[in-house]
């Protein structure tokens, strides 16, 4: 299996590993065991793969060395990862050998082991058996504290991704018109996501007419007709692994429903109020409330049926979540979507979404396409 490698500076990665050790200690864990995926990529610059053969990064909280356990046939995929510079020793194994014993041997007799959230159960259970004296907890609470606070390189990567998806939205008039199906428009958008600077398409939502009232509608064979309001929610990941995610709303010709302009103005005001509320020291739930209050005051509260936002970075959805009940205090470097929506069942829907970053004294949006309803030729 291939290993996706980022171009992150080894000094930056080494600092992340050290912060992970400190965070593990603060959470009472003696070690981290990290599975392939975004956490692994964040720490060493390579995402890896696993499946039925164990791959795991073992990071003792004490000391400055880590161990990467990899099936021997997968080891060539890590040639581009600066393991030696990071103080990571490579330990390979072949079919018939016990990789869990390699992990246990590196850790000795830990009391608490924090295991990566996405480690498959088929590995988590044998690992538990190999370390019978240890309490096994999730590593998510350790790593999310690090990953929520983007460093300067990550913020710049999000800017690059945001600008790339903006360029796709700017071209929507090339593809979105009456007589085409959502799937046909979606295929063109997917090609443009890559053409405009992404390495991979993560998702394409084309919700036309009544399909726009389903927030996670994807694509269908519905033929777009004149007068349709169309929700376009798209995103991709760049070569460095960082994601874009932006939603804009279009009308194919003048909207057929008389209430579109007034309702859309409420949504735009809600999204603007939510973005303007973002600054260090406020809570995640207050940003959600800023959008929700505008929509509720206009009588559409029951039609806003999801949280206002989610964190973004190496994953499309990660912490922090902008939702009622989350009293997390926002800090500089935190990045997340602001995407309120109004969904009128069986009629039409709308959502406006930008990715924003908390700055030292306010907020920066990495998406800069206009927020107005874009009326395209019918």
C-alpha positions as CSV (number, residue, x, y, z in Angstrom):
1,X,0.0,0.0,0.0
2,X,1.2,3.5,-0.7
3,X,2.1,6.0,2.0
4,X,1.1,9.6,1.5
5,X,4.1,11.8,2.5
6,X,3.9,15.6,3.2
7,X,6.6,18.1,2.7
8,X,6.5,19.3,6.4
9,X,9.8,20.5,7.8
10,X,11.5,17.9,10.0
11,X,12.0,20.5,12.8
12,X,8.3,21.2,12.8
13,X,7.5,17.5,13.0
14,X,10.0,16.9,15.8
15,X,8.4,19.7,17.8
16,X,5.0,18.1,17.3
17,X,6.3,14.8,18.6
18,X,7.7,16.5,21.6
19,X,4.4,18.4,22.3
20,X,2.6,15.0,21.9
21,X,4.8,13.5,24.6
22,X,4.1,16.5,26.9
23,X,0.3,16.3,26.2
24,X,0.3,12.5,26.9
25,X,2.0,13.1,30.2
26,X,-0.5,15.8,31.1
27,X,-3.3,13.3,30.3
28,X,-1.7,10.7,32.5
29,X,-0.7,8.4,29.7
30,X,2.7,6.6,29.6
31,X,2.7,6.2,25.8
32,X,0.8,6.9,22.6
33,X,0.1,4.2,20.0
34,X,-1.0,5.9,16.7
35,X,-2.5,4.2,13.8
36,X,-2.2,5.2,10.1
37,X,-4.2,8.2,9.2
38,X,-4.3,12.0,9.8
39,X,-2.8,11.7,13.3
40,X,0.2,9.8,12.0
41,X,0.6,12.3,9.2
42,X,0.5,15.2,11.6
43,X,3.2,13.7,13.8
44,X,5.7,12.2,11.2
45,X,4.6,13.5,7.8
46,X,3.4,10.2,6.4
47,X,-0.2,8.8,6.7
48,X,0.5,5.2,6.0
49,X,-2.0,2.3,5.8
50,X,-2.8,-0.7,7.9
51,X,-5.7,-3.1,7.1
52,X,-5.0,-6.6,8.5
53,X,-1.3,-6.0,9.1
54,X,-0.4,-3.7,12.0
55,X,1.3,-0.4,11.4
56,X,1.7,1.8,14.5
57,X,3.7,4.7,15.8
58,X,4.7,4.0,19.4
59,X,5.6,7.2,21.3
60,X,6.7,6.8,24.9
61,X,5.9,9.8,26.9
62,X,9.3,9.8,28.5
63,X,12.5,10.1,26.4
64,X,13.0,11.4,22.9
65,X,12.8,8.2,20.7
66,X,9.7,6.6,19.1
67,X,9.2,3.4,17.2
68,X,7.4,2.9,13.9
69,X,6.2,-0.7,13.6
70,X,5.6,-1.5,9.9
71,X,5.2,-4.7,7.9
72,X,8.4,-5.2,6.0
73,X,6.6,-5.2,2.6
74,X,5.2,-1.7,3.5
75,X,8.6,-0.2,4.6
76,X,9.6,1.2,1.2
77,X,6.5,3.5,1.4
78,X,8.2,5.4,4.3
79,X,11.4,6.2,2.4
80,X,10.3,9.8,2.1
81,X,9.6,10.2,5.8
82,X,12.5,11.7,7.7
83,X,12.4,9.1,10.5
84,X,16.0,9.4,11.6
85,X,15.8,13.2,11.9
86,X,12.7,12.7,14.0
87,X,14.2,10.2,16.3
88,X,11.9,7.5,15.1
89,X,13.3,4.0,14.8
90,X,11.8,1.7,12.2
91,X,10.9,-1.8,13.3
92,X,9.7,-4.2,10.5
93,X,8.0,-7.5,10.8
94,X,7.0,-10.3,8.3
95,X,4.0,-12.5,8.2
96,X,4.1,-15.1,10.9
97,X,5.8,-12.8,13.4
98,X,4.0,-11.0,16.2
99,X,3.9,-7.2,15.7
100,X,2.1,-6.6,19.0
101,X,5.1,-8.0,20.8
102,X,7.3,-5.3,19.2
103,X,5.0,-2.7,20.6
104,X,5.0,-4.3,24.1
105,X,8.7,-4.7,24.0
106,X,9.2,-1.0,23.3
107,X,6.9,0.0,26.2
108,X,7.9,-2.4,29.0
109,X,5.2,-2.2,31.7
110,X,3.1,1.0,31.1
111,X,0.2,1.8,33.3
112,X,-1.8,3.7,30.8
113,X,-1.5,3.5,27.0
114,X,-3.4,6.0,24.8
115,X,-4.4,4.3,21.6
116,X,-5.3,6.2,18.4
117,X,-9.0,6.7,17.8
118,X,-8.9,5.0,14.4
119,X,-6.9,1.9,15.4
120,X,-9.1,-1.0,14.1
121,X,-10.5,-3.4,16.6
122,X,-8.7,-6.2,15.0
123,X,-5.5,-4.6,16.2
124,X,-6.8,-3.0,19.4
125,X,-7.7,-6.3,21.0
126,X,-4.4,-8.1,20.3
127,X,-2.6,-5.0,21.6
128,X,-4.6,-5.1,24.8
129,X,-3.6,-8.8,25.2
130,X,0.1,-7.9,24.6
131,X,-0.1,-5.3,27.4
132,X,-2.4,-6.9,29.9
133,X,-1.3,-4.7,32.8
134,X,-2.1,-1.4,31.1
135,X,-5.2,0.6,31.0
136,X,-6.1,1.4,27.4
137,X,-7.6,4.8,26.7
138,X,-8.3,6.8,23.5
139,X,-5.5,9.1,22.3
140,X,-8.0,11.5,20.8
141,X,-8.2,13.8,23.8
142,X,-4.3,14.1,23.7
143,X,-3.9,14.8,20.0
144,X,-6.9,17.0,19.5
145,X,-5.4,19.5,21.9
146,X,-2.5,19.8,19.5
147,X,-4.3,19.6,16.2
148,X,-6.9,22.2,17.1
149,X,-4.3,24.9,17.3
150,X,-2.9,25.3,13.8
151,X,0.7,26.5,13.5
152,X,1.7,29.1,10.8
153,X,2.4,26.4,8.2
154,X,-1.0,24.8,8.7
155,X,-2.8,28.2,8.4
156,X,-1.0,28.9,5.2
157,X,-1.9,25.4,3.9
158,X,-5.6,26.2,4.7
159,X,-5.3,29.5,2.8
160,X,-3.9,27.7,-0.2
161,X,-6.7,25.1,-0.1
162,X,-9.4,27.9,0.4
163,X,-8.2,29.9,-2.5
164,X,-8.2,26.7,-4.7
165,X,-11.8,25.9,-3.9
166,X,-12.8,29.6,-4.4
167,X,-11.5,29.3,-7.9
168,X,-13.8,26.3,-8.5
169,X,-16.8,28.3,-7.3
170,X,-15.8,31.2,-9.5
171,X,-16.2,28.8,-12.5
172,X,-19.6,27.4,-11.6
173,X,-21.3,29.1,-14.6
174,X,-19.4,26.8,-16.9
175,X,-21.3,23.8,-15.7
176,X,-24.4,24.6,-13.8
177,X,-27.4,25.1,-16.1
178,X,-30.8,23.8,-16.9
179,X,-31.0,20.4,-18.7
180,X,-28.1,18.9,-17.0
181,X,-28.2,16.4,-14.1
182,X,-26.7,16.9,-10.7
183,X,-24.3,14.0,-11.4
184,X,-23.1,15.6,-14.7
185,X,-22.5,18.9,-13.0
186,X,-20.8,17.1,-10.1
187,X,-18.4,15.3,-12.5
188,X,-17.3,18.6,-14.0
189,X,-16.8,20.1,-10.5
190,X,-14.7,17.2,-9.4
191,X,-12.4,17.6,-12.4
192,X,-12.1,21.3,-11.6
193,X,-11.3,20.7,-8.0
194,X,-8.2,18.8,-9.1
195,X,-7.4,21.2,-11.9
196,X,-7.5,24.2,-9.6
197,X,-4.9,22.8,-7.2
198,X,-6.2,19.9,-5.1
199,X,-4.6,16.5,-5.1
200,X,-7.8,14.7,-4.3
201,X,-11.6,15.3,-4.4
202,X,-13.1,14.8,-0.9
203,X,-16.8,15.4,-1.7
204,X,-19.1,17.1,-4.1
205,X,-22.7,18.1,-3.2
206,X,-25.0,19.4,-5.9
207,X,-28.4,19.8,-4.2
208,X,-30.9,21.2,-6.7
209,X,-34.5,22.3,-6.0
210,X,-35.9,20.0,-3.2
211,X,-32.7,18.1,-2.9
212,X,-31.1,21.3,-1.5
213,X,-33.3,20.8,1.6
214,X,-31.3,17.7,2.5
215,X,-28.0,19.0,3.9
216,X,-25.9,16.0,3.1
217,X,-27.5,15.2,-0.3
218,X,-24.7,14.2,-2.7
219,X,-25.5,13.8,-6.4
220,X,-28.4,12.3,-8.2
221,X,-29.8,11.9,-11.7
222,X,-32.3,14.7,-11.1
223,X,-32.3,17.1,-14.1
224,X,-31.8,20.7,-13.1
225,X,-34.5,23.0,-14.3
226,X,-34.9,26.8,-14.7
227,X,-35.8,28.4,-11.4
228,X,-34.0,25.9,-9.3
229,X,-32.0,27.0,-6.2
230,X,-28.9,24.9,-6.1
231,X,-26.6,24.3,-3.1
232,X,-23.0,23.5,-4.1
233,X,-20.9,22.2,-1.2
234,X,-17.4,21.1,-2.3
235,X,-14.0,20.3,-1.0
236,X,-10.7,18.6,-1.6
237,X,-7.3,18.0,-0.1
238,X,-4.1,19.5,-1.2
239,X,-0.8,17.6,-1.7
240,X,0.1,18.6,1.9
241,X,-3.1,17.0,3.1
242,X,-5.0,20.1,4.2
243,X,-8.6,20.4,3.2
244,X,-11.0,22.9,1.7
245,X,-14.7,23.1,2.3
246,X,-16.9,25.8,1.0
247,X,-20.6,26.1,0.1
248,X,-22.3,28.7,-2.1
249,X,-25.9,28.9,-3.4
250,X,-26.8,29.4,-7.0
251,X,-30.1,30.0,-8.9
252,X,-30.5,28.8,-12.5
253,X,-32.3,31.8,-13.8
254,X,-34.5,33.8,-11.5
255,X,-35.8,31.6,-8.5
256,X,-39.2,30.2,-9.1
257,X,-40.2,30.6,-5.4
258,X,-41.2,34.0,-4.3
259,X,-39.7,33.7,-0.8
260,X,-36.1,32.9,-1.9
261,X,-34.7,36.5,-1.7
262,X,-36.1,37.3,1.7
263,X,-35.1,33.9,3.2
264,X,-31.7,34.0,1.7
265,X,-31.1,37.5,3.2
266,X,-31.8,36.0,6.6
267,X,-29.3,33.3,6.0
268,X,-26.6,35.7,4.8
269,X,-27.1,37.9,7.9
270,X,-26.8,34.8,10.1
271,X,-23.6,33.7,8.5
272,X,-22.1,37.2,8.7
273,X,-23.1,37.6,12.4
274,X,-21.5,34.2,13.2
275,X,-18.2,35.0,11.5
276,X,-18.1,38.5,13.0
277,X,-18.5,37.0,16.5
278,X,-15.3,34.9,16.2
279,X,-12.3,36.1,18.2
280,X,-10.1,34.7,21.0
281,X,-11.8,34.3,24.3
282,X,-15.3,33.5,23.1
283,X,-16.8,30.0,23.2
284,X,-17.5,27.7,20.3
285,X,-21.2,27.6,21.4
286,X,-21.4,31.4,21.3
287,X,-20.4,31.3,17.6
288,X,-23.2,28.8,16.9
289,X,-25.6,30.9,18.9
290,X,-24.8,34.1,16.9
291,X,-26.0,32.4,13.7
292,X,-28.9,30.5,15.3
293,X,-30.3,33.6,16.9
294,X,-30.7,35.5,13.7
295,X,-32.4,32.6,12.0
296,X,-34.7,31.9,14.9
297,X,-35.7,35.6,15.2
298,X,-36.8,35.5,11.6
299,X,-39.0,32.5,12.2
300,X,-36.8,29.8,10.6
301,X,-35.3,28.2,13.7
302,X,-36.8,24.8,13.1
303,X,-35.3,24.8,9.6
304,X,-31.7,25.1,10.8
305,X,-31.1,21.5,11.6
306,X,-27.3,21.1,12.2
307,X,-24.4,22.6,14.1
308,X,-22.9,25.8,12.7
309,X,-19.5,24.4,12.0
310,X,-16.7,21.9,12.4
311,X,-12.9,22.1,12.7
312,X,-10.9,21.4,9.6
313,X,-7.2,20.6,8.8
314,X,-5.8,17.2,7.8
315,X,-9.4,15.9,8.3
316,X,-12.4,17.6,6.7
317,X,-14.2,17.2,10.1
318,X,-12.2,17.5,13.3
319,X,-12.2,19.5,16.5
320,X,-13.4,22.2,17.4
321,X,-17.1,21.7,16.7
322,X,-19.1,24.9,16.7
323,X,-22.2,23.6,18.4
324,X,-24.5,24.3,21.3
325,X,-23.1,22.9,24.5
326,X,-19.4,23.2,23.5
327,X,-17.9,25.7,26.0
328,X,-14.5,25.4,24.5
329,X,-12.8,28.9,24.6
330,X,-11.5,29.8,21.1
331,X,-7.7,30.5,20.8
332,X,-5.6,31.8,17.9
333,X,-4.9,29.1,15.3
334,X,-8.2,27.3,15.7
335,X,-9.8,26.8,12.3
336,X,-13.3,25.8,11.5
337,X,-16.3,26.2,9.2
338,X,-19.1,28.7,9.7
339,X,-22.0,27.2,7.7
340,X,-25.6,27.9,8.9
341,X,-28.4,26.7,6.7
342,X,-32.1,27.0,6.1
343,X,-33.8,23.9,4.7
344,X,-37.5,24.0,3.6
345,X,-38.6,20.4,3.1
346,X,-39.7,19.4,-0.4
347,X,-39.0,22.9,-1.6
348,X,-35.5,24.2,-1.5
349,X,-32.6,24.9,0.8
350,X,-29.6,27.1,1.2
351,X,-26.3,27.1,3.1
352,X,-23.4,29.5,3.1
353,X,-20.0,28.2,4.3
354,X,-16.6,29.7,4.8
355,X,-13.5,28.3,6.6
356,X,-12.2,30.8,9.2
357,X,-9.2,31.0,11.4
358,X,-9.1,32.6,14.8
359,X,-6.3,35.3,14.8
360,X,-4.7,37.1,17.7
361,X,-7.4,39.8,17.7
362,X,-10.2,38.5,15.5
363,X,-10.9,36.2,12.6
364,X,-9.6,35.6,9.1
365,X,-11.7,33.9,6.4
366,X,-9.7,31.7,3.9
367,X,-12.7,31.8,1.5
368,X,-13.5,35.0,-0.3
369,X,-16.1,34.3,-2.9
370,X,-19.1,36.6,-2.7
371,X,-21.9,35.4,-0.3
372,X,-24.8,36.7,-2.4
373,X,-27.2,34.3,-4.2
374,X,-25.5,33.9,-7.6
375,X,-28.1,33.9,-10.4
376,X,-26.8,32.1,-13.5
377,X,-28.3,32.1,-17.0
378,X,-31.3,29.7,-17.1
